[in-house]
Every structure is written in C-alpha cells, then in structure tokens.
Amino acid sequence: DRSYGGAGDMTFNTSLASLHTYLGEVEDTHGRLAFLEGSAVLNLPLFYLEGVVLFPEATLPLRVIQPNFIAAVERALAQVDVPYTIGVVRVYRDPDNPRIKFATIGTTAEIRQYRRLEDGSLNVVTRGQQRFRLRRRWIDVEGAPCGEVQIIQEDQPLRTPRDAFGKLTPLSNLRSHSLSCTQPLNASRAKLHQSRDEDNVSESNSEESFESALTPTERSIHHSAVNSCYGCDIMDESTSSDDEKFLYEPDLQFGRSFLKDSESVGSLHSNHQKHIENADLGSTSGRQSCQGEETDRHRRKINFDQFRRVPRAYWPHWVYRMYDSYCLAERAADMWKKIVGAPSMDGLVRKPDLLSFYIASKIPVSESTRQELLEIDGISYRLRREIELLESVNLIRCKICKTEIARRSDMLVMSSEGPLGAYVNPHGIVHEIMTLYRANGLALRGLPQTECSWFPGYAWTITNCVACEIFMGWLFTATNKKLKPRSFWGIKSSQVADDM
C-alpha cells in the first residue's frame, strides 16, 4: 500500500483542488441552515445529476447553464422555510432501457457560495447536508424541477452492549448452577470488582427480571454464553487502544465463523450440558481438574483488571462488537490510513456517523456502489460495508470491456478532501473522478489544454479506453517543472466497473 500522495516529494498544494478556483470569484451566502428535523416532509427544488452521488458533508460544485436548473437555484435562494437548500438526486440509465431513472434516496445540499455571470448562468458551490427519500417530483410553473422529500431520521452511534443491549450484571451475581471448579475464579473476580458491585446493587437485582423474560431454552443458552465468556469478556474502559485492537481482530474472525455456523447455538448448549455431566462424575476428579485449571490460569498471567463484567445480553460480547459503531469506526479509519494514507481521519473516529459518510463520499469505487452506500440505513451497517469494500476492492476496470485500468495501490491523493471528488466543466457537466498516479490500457486524444483546469498548474488531455474506446477521463500533466507529481490520471467513477 502506498503512502500519502503516492510520493514523498509531492509539491502540489492539495488544498487548491478543494477550493474549485476554476469557478472564479464566488460570494458566500452568509446564512447557514440548521439541520432539518428527522422525518420532516418538505418541498425542495431538485437537481438530478447523472454519474454523481452526493453525501452529507461532501462538496458539490455546479456550473448552472440550463434555464430549468437556473430557476431551481433562484427558487432556493428566495425560499424562506428552507433557504439556500436544494435536493440532489442521482439519475441513471439501464443498458437495456435508455429512459432516465431516478434514485429514491438523495441528499439535501446547502448553497454555500454562488456567482451570477454575465450570460445569466451561475457558478455555485454546495455542501451536502442530510439524506432524504424522494416521495414525488414535478415541474413548477417557472420550469424548475421540484420534489417532495422526507428527511431521513439517522440513528445514533451506539457502543455495545451497554447502550444497545441493556445494563450489565456484575460477575459476583453468577447463577447457582455454575460449576464448582469456577468458584475460586468467581470469588477472585468478585473481590476485584467489589467496589464496583456495591455501586450497582440495582443492576444485580435486575438480573432476575432479565432472565424471567427468557424461555427455558433461551435461559439455558444465555447461561452457557455467559460461562463461556469469563476469560474473554468486555474490557474495562481504561484498557489501552492497543489492547483493544489486539483482542478485537480475533473476536471478529471468531465471530464470522460463528455466524456462518447455523448450529453454533445448539452446539454451545450441548457442550455446556456435557460439561456439567462430566463435572458430576466424581468430586475428587473434579477438584483435581479445578486445581489444574487454576494453575493453568495463573501460568497465563491474565490481568483480570482488563475485564469488567459479563454482559446481560443474549449473545457473547464479540457478536455485539461486530456492530459497535465506535469499534467499526476505528477499524475503518485504520484501514483507510493504510490504503489511502491521507487525509487523516483521526478527528472523525469519535464521530462514527460522520466518518461513515466521509468514507462513502471518498472511497474510489463505482458510482452505483456509492449509491448503495448512500441508501444504507444504520451507521454500523454502512461502516461494515465500507470495511468490506476496503478489504476486497483491488482492481479498477473499464465498465464496458472490463479491461484492467489500475490497482488500488495506484491511488493518488491530489485533493485535501480525498482520492475521489466532484468537479464541474464549463459545459455544466459534473464529473466524479478518482485520481491515480499510474494507469494502463488508456489512449490519449487531442492536445493538452490548460483552460479551466481543476488542478492549478496542470494541463488536461482526454483519454479513452484502448479496448472499447469509451471515454474514461483525463491525463493531467504539470506545466511547471517544479510541480510534483509530474503527471497523474483522473478516472470517472461512472466509467468504472462495479466488480472491482
């Protein structure tokens, strides 16, 4: 995997690309809209764009030329209830049906900057705000496309199992059916957590009400899961992040295998019953076994201060950690740092909701895959899908002929916003491009041009796929000898195959 920028001696100022200086001078709107209430239904002027997926917190530049979209911007600037706000929806075409289709999930965009040009067109810079469901759409009397949208109520990031699955019960409140050989261990644990248990008497008393809600079979499985987790349960909040990383990976791998085995719960219950039967064979052998286990545990030198309590949840803790928003955010950020390198997302690790949208808006995958990410409800589910993509995405292929264009390791960060971003050309067409320091199977068409370059100091040349001759993007070459990298590629995400 490559480090930031693909080269240690990069001299290009990556913040220039995110400013969209090619749009010229633009004025701030000097008004910021408070976030709309979840589930609110309202009417907004619509922008429907082909090849573009807008996410909350992402920047979308627009060169508004068409009269109907100019009317939509004018309406957004004048409306009182939701000022400076438009709705952005992706449109697409099926290979077998040339008619345009509208996505059902879009994003509100706040107009942050704009400029009216002499020919009546507008240069606009917007910022994604909130997801919405498109309920219906129409054209108003002025020709502006409009839509009735419902703001999506986003969930809150949860840490499991305390926040998502109820309170935790102290280790001292163990069930009477526990094996005799675990009693010394239980006593030591109870002693370690005595002060905590005194502050949580009500939690201990609530264990009975929790188990009373379970069926006999569920209660038995719950006991088995609790007893199986004594040595690997939830860590204390004071545990270092390095320890959490060390324990989390095996938990996750074990969790995957657990979920794939449909008989795991039954086998867990069966093994627990066999364990009890074996323990009843003889008190002498039982005591010897207990002593042996205690000696073995001491040899391991496990620091029980790292472990807090047994969860009152139905499944073992590692199952819930697979959906813990904060654990997933940390893992996704670590993967992003190793694969992409920049910009740093350390400040977003504690905000899993924003992190999930950030990765979705910048991950260099196909347009349809990014629409899929936009439509996922739930922070943990979105992060899990993004982790899966970061693990699996390797090859970048042409959408038409599947020719290999580049690999994940060829990614190059040329903007402070990440390796993928939206840019608009003088004709008003918005392109989302991923930047690469190296590409294969591409042919140049025409001469280099410097006019309206998205990257100051670089000239652009159109490039096509060699095999199918479809338009793929541009080659950018430095016009200043001091600029590094000397050249790089910008590939449209809409021209990239879904299978990467």
N, C-alpha and C positions, 0 to 999 in steps of 0.2 A: 504494500500500500504506500501511496505517495504522501508526502508532507504538504504543507500549505503552499498553494500557488504552483506546485509542480516543480519549483526550482528555488534554491536557496538565495539566488541573486536577483530576484524579481525587483524591478524598479518602477513598474506601473503602479500608480496610486489607485487602488481598487475602490476607493470611495467615490471616484469620479463617475463610474458607471451607474452607481445607485442614485446619483443626482439627476440623471437624464438631461444633461446640459444641452443636448441636441434640440430640445424643445424651445430653447431660448429663455428669455426672461418670463417668469410666471409670478403671479401675485398670490399671496396667502389669502385664504378665505376669512381668517381671523375669527372663526367660530367653530367650536368643537361640539359635536352632538354627543350627549350622554347615551350610554348603551340602552337599547330598547328592551322593554320587559319581555321575558320569555313567553311564548305562545301568543304574543300580540299580533293582531291582524291589521295590515295597513296597505295602502296603495302607493306604489313607487313607480317612477319612470324606469324603464328597463333598458339595459344594454345586453344584447346577446352576441357573443363572440365565438367564432369558430377557432378551435385549436388553443383555447385559453381556459384555464381553471383558476379562479381566484379563491384564496383562502383568507381567513381573518389574519390581520397584521401584515399581509403581503402588499407590496406596492404595485399598482397598475397604471401605467401611463397611457394616455389616449390622445390621438390626433383626430378630432371630430370634424368630419367633412360632410357627411351625408345630412341632408336637411332634417330628416326624422330624428336622428340622434342629436343634432344641434338643438332641436326643440325639446328633447328629453333633458339635456343639460340645463337649458334655460328654465325648464319647469322645476328641476331640482334646486336651482339657485334661488327660485322665488317661493317655493313651498314653505309654509310656516310650521306645520306639525313635525316634519322630519327634514329640516333644512340641510342642503348640500349633500343629499343622500340619493344614490341610485341603486338599483338592483342589477347584479351581473350574473348572467346565466350562460352556461356553455351550450352551444349548438353543435350538432354533428350530423354526418350523413352515413347511412349504412351502404356497404358496397353494392348491395342488390336494390337499393331504393335511393334515388337521387334527392328525394324530398328531405328538407331540413327537419331534424327532431330536436326538441328542447329537453334539456336535463330537468329533473324535478327538484333538485337541490341546487341552490345558488348562494351568493354571498352579498350582503349589503356593502356598498363602498362609499366612503365619505370623500367628497371633493376637497382636497387639501390646498391645491393650487390650480390656477387657471389663467389663461390669457386669450383675449379676443384678437384675432388677426384681421388685417385689412380686407381680406376676401370673405369675411364672415365666418370662417372656420374657428375652431377653438383648440388650444393645447391645454390638456388637463392632466393633473397628477392626482390619483385617488389612492385610498388606503382601505383594504378590506376590514370589515368590522364584525358582522355576525352572520351565521348561516341562516337560511330560510328555506321553506318549502313553497314552491310556486303553485298556487291554487288555480289561478286562471289568468289570462292575459288578453289585451285588446289594444286597439289603436285609438287615441283620443282625437278630438276634432282638429287639433293642430298637427296631427300626423305623428305624434310622439308615441312610441311603444310603451305601454304601461302594464302593470301586473298587480294582482292581489297576492300578497305574500304573507306567510305566517312565520314569525321569528321562532327559531328552534331553541327550546329550553335546554341549555347544555348542563350536563351533570357536573358534580364537584369531584375533584380528585380525592380518592379515598386511600387510606392506609389500612391494611388488613392485619389481623382480624378485628382489632378494637373498634374501628369506625364502621366497618361494613358488616360485621357479623356478631355484634353484641359485646358485652363485657367479658373479661377473662376471669377465670377462677383460680385462686391460689393453689399451689401444689400441696399445701397441708390438707386441703379438703379432698382427699382421694377416696374412692369408693371402697367399701368394706370387702369387696371380692378380689382386691388386688393380691398378688402372690406374696407369700411370706418372705421370699428372697428379695423383694423390692423394698421391704420395710426399712432396713438400715439406710438405703438410699433416700427413701421418702423422708426419714427423720432428719437426715443431714440437709436435705433441701428445705424442709420446713424451718429448720434452725437458721439457714442462710437468709430466708425471707420472712423471718418472724416479724420484724418491724413493719414490713410492707403489709403483711397479713392483718396486723392489728388495725391498720387504716382502712381495711377493705372487708370488714365483717359482713357488711350488707351484700357484697359480691359473693361471699361464701354461702350466705343463706339463699342467694338466688339460684344456686346450682340445682336445688331440688325442683324449683319451678321450671327450670330449663329442661331437665330430664323428664319431667312429668308430661311434657308436650310431645315426647317421642314415643313411638310404638315400641313394644318389647324388642323387636328385631333391630330397630334403629338404635335403641339404647345400648344393646349389646355391641353393635358395631362402633358406636361412639366410644364406649369404654375401651374397646380394642385399639381404636385410633389414638386415644389419649395415652394408653400404656405403651404404645409403640413409639411415641414421640418424646419420651423422657430425655433421651440423650441428644435430641436434635431439634429442640423446640425454639420458640421465639426468643430472639436475643434481646438483651437489655438495650434501651435506647442509648446508653453510654458506650456501647460497643463501637469500636473504630470502623470506619468505612472499609478499610482493607479486609477486616474480618468478615464484614457483610458480603463483600464481593467473593471472598473465598468460599463462604457457605452457600451463597445464592446459586452459583453455577451448578454444583452437584444437585441441589434441590430441584432446580429447573429441569435438569436432564432426567432425574428420577421421576419428576412429575410428568414429563412427556410419556415415559414408558408406562407410568401408572394409568394415565388417561387412555392409552391405547389398549389396555387390557381390560376388557369388559367384565372379567371375572375377579378383578382385584379385590373388590369389597367382600365378595363371598369367601375368597381365599384368606383374606385377612381375618375374618370372623372364624373360619375353620381352624387356622393356625393358632388363634388365641385359645380356642376350646381345647385343642391338643396340648397346648402349653399347660393349661390348668390340669388336664388329666395326668400329664407326666409329673406335675408337681405333687400330686396326691399319691404317687407310688410308694413313697417312704419318706418319713421325716428326716432320717439320717442322711439319705442321699440328697434330700432337698437342702439340708443345712450345708452339706459339703458343696453342693452346687452354688449355694448363695455365697459361701466364703470364697469360692473360686472366682465367682463373678465380681465380688467386691475387690479382690486382689487385682483382677484384671482391669477393673475400672481405675484403681489407684495407679496402676502402671501407665495407663494412658495419660494421667496427669491432666484430666479435663478441668478447666476452670469453670466451675458451675456459676460463678458470678456473671458469666456471659448470658446465662439463660434465666428467663424471668418466670414465666408461668405457662401452664398448659392451656390451650385455647378451649373455650366452651363451644367451639364450632364443630360442625358435623364431620368435616374432613381434616386431615393433618394440615399443619400450617403451611407447608410448601405448596399446597394446592392453591391457597388463597394468595400467596406471594406471587404466583404467576399472573395475578390480576391486580396486584398492588401498583397503583399509578406511580408512586414515587420510586419504587424498585425498577419498574419498567422505564421510567424517565432516565434514571441513572444509567441503565444498561444501554438505552438508545443513544444517549449523549456520548458514552464511551465508544460505541461503535462508530458514530459519526466522526468523532475525533480521529479514530484510527483510519477510517476510509477516506473521508473528505479533508479533514485537517483543519479547515477554517471556514467561516469564523467560529470562534469559541462560543459554546453554548452553556458555559458553567453557570451563568446567571439565570438560565431557564430551567435548570434541573429541579429547583424547588417550585416550579410552576408547570406541572405536567401538561395542563391544558394548552398553554401557550407553546410549549415545546412540541407537542404533537402536531399543532398547526404549522409551526415553523418547519419541521422536517418534511411534512407533507407538501409544503409550498416550494421547497428547495431540492427535494430528492430527485436526482436525474433519472426519472422513469417516464414511460409513455403518458400521453395526455389522458387516455382512458383509465389508466391505473391511478392517476392522481384524482380523477373524478370519483373513482371508487373510494379513495381515502376521504374525500370530502363528504361522501354520503354515509360514512360510518358514524353511528351514534354511540358515544361512550369513549372516554379518554383512554381507558386501558385497552379496549379493543382496537382503537386506532394505533396506539403505540405498539401493540403486539404485531399488527400487520406491517407496520413500518420496520420493526426489527426483523421480521421475516424477509422483507424486501432487501434490507441492508445485508442480510446473510446470503441471499440467493442471487441477487442481481449481479451479473458479471459482464455479459456480452451486450453491446449496443448494436442492434441490427436494423437494416432498412425495413420499413413497414411493408413494402411491396414484394421485394425479391428475397428478403431475409439475409442479404449479404452482410457479413460482419464489418462494422464500421470502426468500432473501438472497443476497449475493455474498461471496466470500472477503474482500473489503475491509471487510465489515461485522463481522468478528470482534472480540470484546472479551475481554480477559483479566481475569476477576474473581476468579481464584484464583492463588495463588503457584505452583500446580502446572501451570497452563497453561489454554488456552481450552476444554478438554474434561475433564470429571471425573465421577466416580460419586458419587451421593448417594442416601440411602435415606429413604423416607417413613414415617410412623407405622404404616402397614399392612405394613411389611416388604418393600415393592417397591423394588428398586434401579433408579434411572434414571441413565443416562449422558447428560449434556446438554452441548451446545456453546453458549457464551454469545455473543450478538450485540448490538451497540448499536442496530441497526436491522433491521426485518423487514417484509415485505409479505405481503398475502394471508392475514392471520390475524384471527380474530374472538375477542373476549373472552367468557368465560362465567362468570357469577357475580360476586360481590363480592371485593375484595381481602382476603386473610387473612394474619395475622402469625404464627400458631401454627406452631412447628417450621420456621421459615424457614431455608433453607440459607445464606442470606446475611444476617447480622445487620444490622438497620436497614432491611430491605426487606420489603414485603408482596408476596404472590404471587397471581396471578389465572390461572386455567386458560384456555388458548387453543386454538382449533381452526382447521383449515384452512377457509377460506371456501368453496372449491370443493367439497370432498368431505366436509367436516365431521368429519374424523378428528382425534383428539386429537394435538396437536403439541408441547405444552409449556406454558410459563408466561411471563407478563409480570411482571417484578419492578419495583416502584415504591418509591422512597425514602420512608420515614416521617419522616425527619429532614431539614429544609430544608438543612442543611449538607452532606449527603451528595451526592457526585457520583461517577458519573453519576446523573441523576435517575431514569432507568429503563433497563432492558435486558431482553433476551429470553433464555430458556433453552429450546433446542430439543432434543428427544430424538434421539439418533443413530440409534435403531432406527426412527424415522419418516422418515428421510431417504433419498432415492433413491440407489441405487448409482451411477447415471450422474450425476456432479456436474460 
